[in-house]
Amino acid sequence: MKGLVRLYYPERGFGFLQTDESKDIFFHISDVTNGTEIEKGTSVEFTLVETKKGLSAEYVVIFN
């Protein structure tokens, strides 16, 4: 699935991605597979999973 970083809190290590369907998806920096330089508006591809807390992204890949 593709999306953009909508919010990212570097001091806390997490943020939210926005998809074409306008869903907000939680991600943690430890799930980013190719770096730690991420900011609002960054294009990413990820695997969507359902957790007990809601939708979450795994295997997040940054596209430059």
N, CA and C of each residue as an Amber inpcrd file, in Angstrom:
protein
   192
   0.8530000  -1.1690000   0.0000000   0.0000000   0.0000000   0.0000000
   0.9010000   1.2360000   0.0000000   0.4590000   2.3010000  -0.6560000
   1.2400000   3.5350000  -0.7110000   0.5630000   4.6320000   0.0910000
   1.3770000   5.5750000   0.5690000   0.8420000   6.6910000   1.3290000
   1.8790000   7.7670000   1.5470000   1.4940000   8.7730000   2.3090000
   2.3650000   9.8850000   2.6770000   2.4050000  10.0230000   4.1890000
   3.5240000  10.5060000   4.6990000   3.6170000  10.7940000   6.1270000
   2.7850000  12.0470000   6.3940000   1.7550000  11.9110000   7.2170000
   0.8970000  13.0490000   7.5610000   1.4320000  13.7730000   8.7900000
   1.8510000  13.0070000   9.7870000   2.4320000  13.5450000  11.0210000
   3.5720000  12.6420000  11.4560000   4.6200000  13.2500000  12.0000000
   5.7040000  12.4540000  12.5740000   6.2760000  13.1940000  13.7690000
   6.4080000  12.4900000  14.8730000   6.9590000  13.0370000  16.1090000
   8.3190000  12.3850000  16.3590000   9.4100000  13.0020000  15.8750000
  10.7270000  12.3550000  15.9820000  11.1690000  12.0920000  17.4170000
  10.7820000  12.9470000  18.3380000  11.1830000  12.7540000  19.7330000
  10.4950000  11.5480000  20.3610000   9.3710000  11.1230000  19.7740000
   8.6420000   9.9690000  20.2970000   8.7680000   8.7460000  19.3990000
   9.2260000   8.9610000  18.1510000   9.4900000   7.8390000  17.2510000
   8.2760000   7.2540000  16.5580000   7.1800000   8.0100000  16.4890000
   6.0140000   7.4860000  15.7850000   5.3000000   8.6000000  15.0400000
   4.3700000   8.1860000  14.1930000   3.5810000   9.1520000  13.4430000
   2.4090000   8.4680000  12.7620000   1.8440000   9.1740000  11.7840000
   0.6840000   8.6570000  11.0660000   0.8700000   8.8490000   9.5720000
   0.4490000   7.8430000   8.8240000   0.4820000   7.8770000   7.3770000
  -0.9220000   8.1280000   6.8670000  -1.0100000   8.7570000   5.7030000
  -2.3010000   8.9810000   5.0630000  -2.3030000   8.2420000   3.7310000
  -3.3640000   7.4990000   3.4700000  -3.4890000   6.7530000   2.2200000
  -4.4030000   7.5060000   1.2650000  -4.5240000   6.9890000   0.0440000
  -5.4280000   7.5830000  -0.9390000  -6.8710000   7.5690000  -0.4410000
  -7.1970000   6.6170000   0.4100000  -8.5420000   6.5220000   0.9750000
  -8.7160000   7.4310000   2.1900000  -7.7160000   8.2580000   2.4720000
  -7.7180000   9.2170000   3.5840000  -7.7530000   8.5660000   4.9560000
  -7.3300000   7.3160000   5.0470000  -7.2600000   6.6540000   6.3570000
  -5.9570000   7.0430000   7.0420000  -6.0050000   7.2620000   8.3560000
  -4.7990000   7.5000000   9.1400000  -4.2880000   6.1780000   9.6650000
  -3.0080000   5.9240000   9.4300000  -2.4140000   4.6530000   9.8160000
  -1.1880000   4.9210000  10.6770000  -1.1730000   4.3510000  11.8570000
  -0.0680000   4.4990000  12.7930000   1.1810000   3.8150000  12.2540000
   2.3640000   4.4190000  12.4870000   3.6250000   3.7300000  12.2200000
   4.6410000   4.1140000  13.2840000   5.5860000   3.2270000  13.5050000
   6.6950000   3.4740000  14.4260000   7.9720000   3.4650000  13.6140000
   8.9230000   4.2940000  13.9870000  10.1780000   4.4200000  13.2340000
  10.9130000   3.0850000  13.1420000  10.7130000   2.1960000  14.0850000
  11.3740000   0.8900000  14.0260000  10.8320000   0.0300000  12.8830000
   9.6780000   0.3930000  12.3130000   9.1110000  -0.3320000  11.1780000
   9.5820000   0.2220000   9.8310000  10.3510000   1.3140000   9.8410000
  10.9010000   1.8720000   8.6050000  12.1460000   1.0710000   8.2620000
  12.1560000   0.4600000   7.0710000  13.2120000  -0.4880000   6.7260000
  14.4390000   0.1300000   6.0770000  14.3400000   1.3470000   5.5660000
  15.4740000   1.8940000   4.8250000  15.8640000   3.2970000   5.2760000
  16.0250000   3.4880000   6.5490000  16.5160000   4.7670000   7.0510000
  15.6640000   5.3230000   8.1680000  16.1130000   6.4520000   8.6860000
  15.3850000   7.1050000   9.7640000  15.0910000   8.5620000   9.4290000
  15.4790000   9.0110000   8.2390000  15.1940000  10.3820000   7.8130000
  13.8000000  10.4220000   7.2170000  12.8380000  10.7800000   8.0260000
  11.4480000  10.8040000   7.5900000  10.8030000  12.0750000   8.1200000
   9.9630000  12.6860000   7.3150000   9.3070000  13.9200000   7.7170000
   7.9540000  14.0210000   7.0250000   7.1700000  14.9960000   7.4150000
   5.8510000  15.2030000   6.8380000   5.9690000  15.3140000   5.3200000
   5.0850000  14.5990000   4.6080000   5.0800000  14.6400000   3.1550000
   5.9250000  13.5790000   2.4800000   6.6870000  12.7960000   3.2390000
   7.5210000  11.7310000   2.6740000   6.6330000  10.6380000   2.0880000
   6.9420000  10.2130000   0.8550000   6.2040000   9.1150000   0.2130000
   6.7310000   7.7850000   0.7270000   5.8150000   6.8790000   1.0480000
   6.1940000   5.5710000   1.5710000   5.3130000   4.4790000   0.9770000
   5.8080000   3.2690000   1.0670000   5.0280000   2.0700000   0.7600000
   5.1200000   1.1870000   1.9900000   4.0450000   0.4670000   2.3120000
   4.0200000  -0.2870000   3.5590000   3.0160000  -1.4250000   3.4830000
   3.1150000  -2.3020000   4.4640000   2.1480000  -3.3810000   4.6430000
   1.1950000  -2.9640000   5.7580000  -0.0930000  -3.0610000   5.4880000
  -1.1140000  -2.6760000   6.4490000  -1.5150000  -3.8830000   7.2920000
  -1.5320000  -3.6840000   8.6100000  -1.9530000  -4.7520000   9.5200000
  -2.9890000  -4.2080000  10.4990000  -3.8510000  -5.0880000  10.9470000
  -4.8530000  -4.7400000  11.9640000  -4.3150000  -5.2100000  13.3100000
  -4.2440000  -4.2910000  14.2660000  -3.8030000  -4.6350000  15.6180000
  -4.9660000  -4.4020000  16.5740000  -4.7800000  -4.7590000  17.8280000
  -5.8550000  -4.5350000  18.7990000  -6.1100000  -3.0470000  19.0420000
  -5.1440000  -2.1920000  18.6540000  -5.3130000  -0.7460000  18.7940000
  -5.7790000  -0.0790000  17.5030000  -5.8920000  -0.8340000  16.4140000
  -6.3330000  -0.2640000  15.1410000  -5.3640000  -0.5770000  14.0210000
  -5.4670000   0.1750000  12.9240000  -4.6050000  -0.0480000  11.7700000
  -3.1890000   0.4230000  12.0550000  -2.2220000  -0.3470000  11.5640000
  -0.8180000  -0.0330000  11.7670000  -0.0300000  -0.4130000  10.5210000
   1.0870000   0.2830000  10.2960000   1.9380000   0.0080000   9.1530000
   3.1630000  -0.7880000   9.5840000   3.5240000  -1.7740000   8.7820000
   4.7560000  -2.5370000   8.9760000   5.5480000  -2.4940000   7.6840000
   6.8460000  -2.7810000   7.7700000   7.7130000  -2.8250000   6.5890000
   7.5760000  -1.5510000   5.7520000   7.7430000  -0.4210000   6.4080000
   7.6090000   0.8870000   5.7470000   8.8750000   1.1750000   4.9460000
   8.7040000   1.4820000   3.6570000   9.8230000   1.7820000   2.7590000
   9.6730000   3.2200000   2.2760000  10.7320000   4.0250000   2.4460000
  10.7210000   5.4280000   2.0350000  11.0610000   5.5200000   0.5470000
  10.2760000   6.3180000  -0.1830000  10.5670000   6.6190000  -1.5940000
  11.0220000   8.0590000  -1.6870000  12.1330000   8.3040000  -2.3440000
  12.6590000   9.6750000  -2.4880000  12.0540000  10.3670000  -3.6630000
